[in-house]
Amino acid sequence: MIITYFGEQFFKIAQGDMVLAFNPVSKNSKSDISTHFGADIALVTTNYPLYNGIEQLSHGERMPFVINGPGDYEVKKVFIKGTMSNALISGKNYINTIYSFTLDNINIAFLGALSDPEISKEAQEIIDSPDILFIPIGGKNISKEISLLDAKSAAKLALLFEPKLIIPMSYNNDSLKMFLKEMGEEKAEVVDKLTLKLKDLEDKEGEVIILQAI
């Protein structure tokens, strides 16, 4: 499994020939992120230009199967559960879908543009104890429009789920420092991309890894 990061909450996970993309940045957003590749599955947590740019994920005849809301899905033998939570954008409530799935025997939870740390019991059960947790940590300091979990709330939620590996997203230097402090880590490993197998996670317990945007 290879995890690549493009900025905001735009990630690509490749496992063999399978490509999953998360929260692709739309051309209609004000972001300067411009990455285009073919994906098999596109997961959109929130219907907002920073997260719903599925037009960025087609290449030739490769068109993604788009998942953009709560429900149970099976795509190319990947089972994906989506459960509803809250996003807050420009003072308005949006549906944010938390996704949980298993790829190459690695359990992954992607929290998206989550604004409220008080998530439902159903969401807690779906997330369970993931091997990898993608979590926003930037609070209200990342964007004028979007309110996300702040560093303290994110750390508290991350510790609740006891993941082996934590990948923060939507942050700046201040929120990252605060998050690491709350997690009891002075610094975290920084990588350009993350290549993982299940055995690489066996000895990890709440380790934070920072993916640099490419």
C-alpha positions in Angstrom: 0.0 0.0 0.0 1.3 3.4 -1.0 -0.3 6.6 0.5 0.4 9.9 -1.3 -0.8 13.4 -0.2 -1.6 16.4 -2.4 -2.7 18.9 0.2 -6.0 19.9 2.0 -7.6 16.4 2.5 -6.7 15.1 -1.0 -5.0 11.6 -0.6 -4.3 8.7 -2.9 -4.0 5.1 -1.7 -2.7 2.6 -4.2 -2.7 -1.1 -3.6 -1.4 -3.0 -6.6 -3.5 -1.9 -9.5 -6.3 -0.5 -7.3 -6.3 3.3 -6.7 -8.5 5.0 -4.1 -8.8 8.8 -3.9 -10.1 10.8 -0.9 -11.6 14.3 -1.0 -10.1 15.5 -4.3 -9.8 19.2 -4.6 -12.1 20.6 -7.3 -11.1 23.1 -10.0 -13.9 25.3 -8.7 -12.1 25.7 -5.3 -9.8 28.6 -4.5 -7.0 26.2 -3.8 -3.9 26.0 -6.0 -3.8 22.2 -5.8 -4.0 20.8 -9.3 -3.5 17.0 -9.5 -5.1 14.8 -12.0 -4.9 10.9 -12.1 -7.1 7.9 -12.8 -8.8 6.3 -9.7 -11.0 3.3 -9.3 -12.8 4.6 -6.2 -13.4 8.2 -5.2 -14.5 8.9 -1.6 -16.0 12.3 -1.0 -16.8 13.1 2.6 -18.4 16.6 2.1 -20.1 18.2 -0.8 -17.9 21.3 -1.0 -15.3 22.3 -3.6 -12.3 21.5 -1.4 -13.4 17.9 -1.2 -15.7 17.0 -4.2 -13.5 17.4 -7.3 -14.1 14.0 -8.8 -13.4 15.5 -12.3 -9.8 15.3 -11.2 -9.9 11.5 -11.0 -10.5 10.2 -14.6 -7.8 9.2 -17.0 -8.5 7.6 -20.4 -11.1 5.0 -19.8 -10.5 4.9 -16.1 -13.5 6.5 -14.4 -13.9 6.2 -10.6 -16.8 4.7 -8.8 -17.9 7.7 -6.7 -19.0 7.3 -3.0 -20.3 10.5 -1.6 -22.4 9.7 1.4 -23.4 7.3 4.2 -24.1 3.7 3.4 -22.5 0.3 2.8 -20.6 -0.2 -0.4 -18.7 -3.0 -2.2 -16.5 -1.9 -5.1 -13.9 -4.3 -6.6 -14.0 -6.5 -3.4 -13.4 -3.5 -1.2 -16.1 -3.1 1.5 -16.6 0.4 2.6 -18.9 1.7 5.4 -19.9 5.4 5.5 -21.6 7.0 8.5 -22.9 10.4 9.0 -21.3 13.1 11.0 -21.1 17.0 11.0 -19.1 19.5 9.0 -19.5 23.2 9.6 -18.8 25.5 6.6 -19.5 29.2 6.4 -21.7 28.8 9.5 -23.9 26.2 7.8 -24.1 22.5 8.7 -23.1 20.0 6.1 -23.2 16.2 6.1 -19.7 14.8 6.6 -19.3 11.1 5.9 -16.8 9.1 8.0 -15.5 6.2 5.9 -14.1 2.9 7.3 -12.7 0.1 5.1 -10.1 -2.6 4.9 -7.4 -2.8 2.2 -4.6 -5.4 2.1 -5.8 -6.5 5.6 -5.2 -3.0 7.0 -8.2 -1.3 8.6 -8.5 2.4 7.7 -10.7 5.2 9.0 -11.0 8.6 7.2 -12.7 11.3 9.2 -12.9 13.9 6.5 -14.0 17.5 7.3 -15.3 16.6 10.8 -16.1 19.6 12.9 -17.8 18.0 16.0 -15.9 15.6 18.2 -19.2 14.3 19.6 -19.8 11.6 17.0 -22.6 9.0 17.1 -22.3 5.6 18.7 -22.7 4.1 15.2 -19.8 6.0 13.9 -17.6 5.0 16.9 -18.5 1.3 16.3 -17.7 1.6 12.5 -14.3 3.3 13.2 -13.5 0.8 16.0 -9.8 0.5 16.5 -8.3 1.3 13.1 -4.8 0.5 12.0 -4.6 3.9 10.3 -6.6 7.0 11.2 -6.8 10.1 9.0 -7.9 13.0 11.2 -8.3 16.8 10.7 -6.6 18.9 13.4 -6.6 22.5 12.2 -9.6 23.9 14.0 -10.8 27.2 12.6 -7.4 28.5 11.7 -7.0 26.8 8.3 -9.8 28.4 6.4 -12.1 31.3 6.8 -15.0 29.1 5.8 -14.4 25.7 7.3 -14.4 24.7 11.0 -12.6 21.5 11.7 -11.6 19.6 14.9 -9.0 21.6 16.7 -5.8 20.0 17.9 -7.0 19.2 21.4 -10.3 17.7 20.3 -8.6 15.7 17.5 -6.0 14.3 20.0 -8.7 13.3 22.4 -10.7 11.6 19.6 -7.6 9.9 18.2 -6.7 8.4 21.6 -10.2 7.1 22.0 -9.9 5.0 18.9 -6.4 3.6 19.7 -5.1 3.5 16.1 -1.7 2.2 15.3 -0.9 5.0 13.0 -2.3 8.6 12.8 -2.1 10.8 9.7 -3.1 14.4 10.5 -4.6 16.5 7.8 -5.9 20.1 7.3 -3.4 21.8 9.6 -0.7 24.5 9.9 2.5 24.6 11.9 0.8 25.8 15.1 -2.0 23.3 15.1 0.5 20.5 14.3 2.7 21.4 17.2 -0.3 21.5 19.5 -1.6 18.2 18.3 1.8 16.5 18.8 2.0 18.0 22.3 -1.4 16.7 23.1 -0.4 13.3 21.8 2.7 13.3 23.9 5.1 13.4 21.0 7.8 16.0 20.6 8.1 15.4 16.8 6.8 13.1 14.2 8.3 11.4 11.2 7.9 13.4 8.0 7.7 11.4 4.7 7.0 12.3 1.1 4.9 9.2 0.7 4.1 6.2 2.9 4.6 2.6 1.9 3.1 0.1 4.3 2.3 -3.5 4.8 0.4 -4.9 7.7 3.5 -6.2 9.4 4.9 -2.7 9.5 2.1 -1.7 11.9 2.5 -4.5 14.4 4.6 -2.6 16.9 3.0 0.8 16.5 0.7 2.4 19.0 -0.7 5.8 18.2 2.3 6.9 16.2 1.9 10.1 14.2 3.3 10.4 10.7 3.3 13.6 8.7 2.8 13.3 4.9 4.3 16.1 2.9 2.1 17.4 0.1 3.7 16.8 -3.3 
